[in-house]
Amino acid sequence: MTQRKRIGVLTPSSNTALEPLTSAMVSSLPGVTAHFSRFTVTEISMRDQSLNQFDDSKILEAARLLADAHVDVICWSGTSASWLGFEKDRQLCARITEVTGIPATTSVLALNEILAAQGARTLGLVSPYALDVQQRIIANYRGIGIDCVAEQHLGITVNFKFGEVEPDTLRGMLRMKRPGSGRKP
């Protein structure tokens, strides 16, 4: 008998790509299922209104709902710590575990773990974000010793629109330019 594992995933409310992609990733893993809980995220920018969406109280309420499903782990599958600071995710994980009793992680912390394990010192960055958000991400990675040697960004601030970006657009963005030279394709 395959041991069942339930992954709880915290999802931005307006994100339409995350659930199908996550479900597709776990579909080939026997006994693994993904379960989702949302909290309000509609805009990604450096404006106070946008930054306040990541208040722990809203995220913790969504985590409590996942705990009702007896998930084995809770993952914040967003990238806000890449511009808000990596410590934000470490603190969030501690708070989720404190209020639910369930281990927690985030997609950004997992990415950083992989980069560290690989000894990465450079990266290329493709995102849908606006320039000020992109610049914060680049600065945060520089702060942990990883230089962004190429970047592209779309300048989008409406979170729902991220899911409407066509795969061909993303492929085209992979022909990157040096930091600070992002452009709309």
C-alpha positions as CSV (number, residue, x, y, z in Angstrom):
1,M,0.0,0.0,0.0
2,T,1.3,3.4,-1.0
3,Q,1.7,5.8,1.9
4,R,-0.5,8.9,1.2
5,K,1.0,12.3,1.4
6,R,-1.0,15.5,1.3
7,I,0.7,18.8,0.4
8,G,-1.1,21.9,1.5
9,V,-0.5,24.8,-0.9
10,L,-1.1,28.5,0.0
11,T,-2.2,30.2,-3.2
12,P,-2.6,33.9,-4.2
13,S,-6.4,34.4,-4.7
14,S,-6.2,35.7,-8.3
15,N,-3.6,33.1,-9.5
16,T,-5.1,30.8,-12.1
17,A,-1.9,29.0,-13.1
18,L,-0.6,27.6,-9.8
19,E,-3.3,24.9,-9.1
20,P,-3.2,23.3,-12.5
21,L,0.6,23.3,-12.6
22,T,1.0,21.9,-9.1
23,S,-1.6,19.2,-9.7
24,A,0.2,18.2,-12.9
25,M,3.5,18.0,-11.1
26,V,2.2,15.7,-8.4
27,S,0.0,13.6,-10.7
28,S,2.8,11.2,-11.4
29,L,3.7,10.7,-7.7
30,P,1.8,7.8,-6.3
31,G,-0.2,8.7,-3.2
32,V,0.7,12.4,-3.3
33,T,-2.1,15.0,-3.6
34,A,-2.1,18.7,-3.5
35,H,-4.7,20.7,-1.6
36,F,-5.2,24.5,-1.9
37,S,-6.2,27.4,0.2
38,R,-6.3,31.0,-1.0
39,F,-5.8,34.4,0.5
40,T,-6.3,37.8,-1.3
41,V,-3.5,38.8,-3.6
42,T,-4.6,41.0,-6.6
43,E,-1.6,43.3,-7.2
44,I,2.1,42.9,-7.2
45,S,3.9,46.3,-6.7
46,M,5.8,48.2,-4.1
47,R,2.7,50.2,-3.1
48,D,1.5,49.9,0.5
49,Q,-1.8,48.4,-0.6
50,S,0.0,45.6,-2.4
51,L,2.6,45.0,0.3
52,N,-0.2,44.7,3.0
53,Q,-1.7,41.7,1.1
54,F,1.1,39.7,2.6
55,D,0.1,40.4,6.2
56,D,0.6,37.2,8.2
57,S,-2.9,37.1,9.7
58,K,-4.5,36.5,6.3
59,I,-2.0,33.8,5.3
60,L,-2.3,32.1,8.7
61,E,-6.1,31.9,8.3
62,A,-5.6,30.2,5.0
63,A,-3.0,27.8,6.6
64,R,-5.5,26.9,9.3
65,L,-8.0,25.8,6.7
66,L,-5.3,23.5,5.1
67,A,-4.7,22.1,8.6
68,D,-8.4,21.0,8.6
69,A,-7.5,18.7,5.7
70,H,-4.7,17.0,7.7
71,V,-2.0,17.9,5.2
72,D,1.5,16.7,5.9
73,V,3.2,20.0,5.0
74,I,2.1,23.5,4.1
75,C,3.9,25.4,1.3
76,W,3.5,29.1,0.5
77,S,3.7,28.8,-3.3
78,G,4.3,32.5,-3.9
79,T,7.4,34.5,-4.5
80,S,6.8,37.6,-2.3
81,A,9.9,37.0,-0.2
82,S,12.0,37.4,-3.2
83,W,11.2,41.2,-3.1
84,L,10.1,41.5,0.6
85,G,13.2,39.7,1.9
86,F,13.9,36.1,2.5
87,E,13.6,36.4,6.3
88,K,9.9,37.2,5.7
89,D,9.4,33.6,4.5
90,R,11.5,32.1,7.4
91,Q,9.3,33.9,9.9
92,L,6.1,32.9,8.0
93,C,7.1,29.2,8.1
94,A,7.7,29.4,11.9
95,R,4.3,31.1,12.4
96,I,2.5,28.6,10.2
97,T,4.0,25.7,12.2
98,E,3.3,27.5,15.5
99,V,-0.4,27.9,14.7
100,T,-1.1,24.6,12.9
101,G,1.5,22.2,14.2
102,I,2.4,21.3,10.6
103,P,5.8,21.8,9.0
104,A,5.9,24.7,6.5
105,T,8.1,25.8,3.6
106,T,7.9,28.2,0.7
107,S,8.8,28.1,-3.0
108,V,11.4,30.9,-2.5
109,L,13.1,29.1,0.4
110,A,13.2,25.9,-1.6
111,L,14.7,27.7,-4.6
112,N,17.3,29.3,-2.4
113,E,18.1,25.9,-0.9
114,I,18.7,24.5,-4.4
115,L,20.8,27.4,-5.5
116,A,23.0,27.0,-2.4
117,A,23.3,23.2,-2.9
118,Q,24.4,23.9,-6.5
119,G,26.9,26.6,-5.4
120,A,25.2,29.1,-7.7
121,R,26.8,32.5,-7.8
122,T,24.8,33.9,-10.7
123,L,21.3,33.7,-12.1
124,G,19.2,34.9,-14.9
125,L,15.8,36.3,-13.9
126,V,12.6,36.3,-15.9
127,S,9.4,37.6,-14.3
128,P,6.1,39.2,-15.0
129,Y,6.9,42.0,-12.4
130,A,7.3,45.7,-12.7
131,L,10.8,47.2,-12.7
132,D,10.8,48.3,-9.0
133,V,9.8,44.7,-7.9
134,Q,12.4,43.2,-10.2
135,Q,15.1,45.5,-8.8
136,R,14.3,44.4,-5.2
137,I,14.5,40.8,-6.2
138,I,17.9,41.4,-7.8
139,A,19.1,43.2,-4.7
140,N,18.0,40.5,-2.4
141,Y,19.8,37.8,-4.3
142,R,22.9,40.0,-4.4
143,G,22.6,40.2,-0.6
144,I,23.1,36.4,-0.4
145,G,26.0,36.4,-2.9
146,I,24.1,35.6,-6.1
147,D,24.5,38.1,-8.9
148,C,21.8,38.6,-11.5
149,V,23.7,38.6,-14.8
150,A,20.6,38.9,-17.1
151,E,17.0,39.8,-16.6
152,Q,13.7,40.3,-18.4
153,H,10.4,41.5,-16.8
154,L,7.0,42.3,-18.3
155,G,6.0,45.3,-16.1
156,I,2.7,43.7,-15.0
157,T,1.2,44.6,-11.6
158,V,-2.2,42.9,-11.9
159,N,-1.7,39.4,-10.4
160,F,-4.5,37.8,-12.5
161,K,-2.7,38.8,-15.7
162,F,0.4,36.7,-14.8
163,G,-1.6,33.6,-15.7
164,E,-2.5,35.0,-19.1
165,V,1.1,35.4,-20.2
166,E,1.6,33.0,-23.2
167,P,4.3,30.3,-23.1
168,D,5.8,31.8,-26.3
169,T,6.2,35.1,-24.5
170,L,8.1,33.4,-21.7
171,R,10.3,31.5,-24.3
172,G,11.1,34.8,-26.0
173,M,12.1,36.4,-22.6
174,L,14.7,33.7,-22.2
175,R,16.8,35.7,-24.7
176,M,17.8,38.0,-21.8
177,K,19.6,41.3,-21.3
178,R,21.8,42.7,-18.6
179,P,20.1,43.8,-15.3
180,G,18.1,47.1,-15.6
181,S,17.5,46.6,-19.3
182,G,14.1,44.8,-19.0
183,R,11.6,45.5,-21.7
184,K,8.1,44.5,-22.6
185,P,8.4,41.9,-25.4
